[in-house]
Amino acid sequence: MFSARARSVAWPLFGYFFFFCSLIGTMVPYISMYYRSIDLSGSEIGRIMSLLTLSTIIVPHFWGWLTTRLGLPKLTLQIATGGTFIAVIPFYFAQDYGSFWVLTFILALFYSALMPLADSLALRSIKGLGVPYTRIRVGGSLGYICAVTLCGFLISKMGVEAIIPLMMVFITISFAMTFLLNEKPIPLEKDKQTGSFLSLLKQKEVRFFLLLAFLSYMAHAPYNLFIALHMSNAGYSGEQIGLLISFGVVMEIVLFLFFGNIVKRFSVVYIVALCFGLGIFRWILVGWYVESLWIVLITQLTHCITFALFHMVSIEQIHRLFPEKYAAQGQTMYSAFAIGLGGGSGMILSGYIWEMGGGMPSLLLRLL
């Protein structure tokens, strides 16, 4: 999978993505089920979970600045992962909305920086080694699958109480994995970079790309937050939910492994149009026909297009639009607009709509 000279760099990155995305695969699809079990309302769940995405509007900029200031991307990632590890521990003892809101706010200060920091470190570390980013990112997809399947199985056997301990296990291993990463310091420059970075943001192409990223993540937010609960209400067991979500990520892995260069072969305009067009088809089907196993399988099959392919295009565009010395800042700006503003607003709105009208109206919000 990796050449001999790339293994010492690639495998630790692969492992970090595996266990960090295992945390995501445990928390994002299933935590809403745990919150419902302690009688939190849909709007309360939406407000709590939106903190993790809304925080990416501001928080990752600090971590990007810190990375540039220190010139040590590995150290910055270690600090953020260690903070996430500490912040998750009190979740085991909380029982009410106020406590979970405060704990999630603290968690968001660290958690929201992990993906952009890991992406930036990975792109910098594998440069010149002939390793595609998508091959590293497969580690995250595999971790997500394993976590979604395992958590679904544990919920069926032990109940929703298994969710938070499993989150603790995965973030603990993620923190341990950071010590195996290879540091590649960033040369420190004395000149101020703020003006040049702001000038990049003024370009129409950059702003349009950020707008599309905002819409894509806003569309996926209700799915990420409520799909497990939506399928549970339709009669699916925890094991079935885990397997169905995992099936979508399997398709994502296939795309990453065998079609990593597809974004270089076709016009980005056509690829993005395909992602959004197929997304409309997907959300309508899962909203109205979730009781049909075959239709759910079809909608999960399209996950490799609506999410994975768009993610591949986004990483390619960030690499193209932002020079190397602004890579970390460009990645955090993307996270701010897409994951933060788009995902956060989608979660808040879907939480209120779920509470007012149930699962289907909430999921149909993704047509926006």
Buried (B, 14 or more C-beta within 10 A) or exposed (E): EBEEEBBEBBBBBBBBBBBBBBBBBBBBBBBBBBBBEEEBBBBBBBBBBBBBBBBBBEBBBEBBBBBBEBBBBBBBBBBBBBBBBEBBBBBEEBEEBEEBBBBBBBBBBBBBBBBBBBBBBBBBBBEEBEBBBBBBBBBBBBBBBBBBBBBBBBBBEEEBEBBBEBBBBBBBBBBBBBEEBEEBEBEEEEEEEEEEBEEBBEEEEBEEBBEBBBBBBBBBBBBBBBBBBBBBBBEBBBBBBBBBBBBBBBBBBBBBBEBBEBBEEEEBEEBBEBBBEBBEBBBBBBBEBBEBEEBBEBBBBBBBBBBBBBBBBBBBBBBEBBEEBBBBBBBBBBBBBBBBBBBBBBBBBBBBBBBEEEBBBBBBBBEE
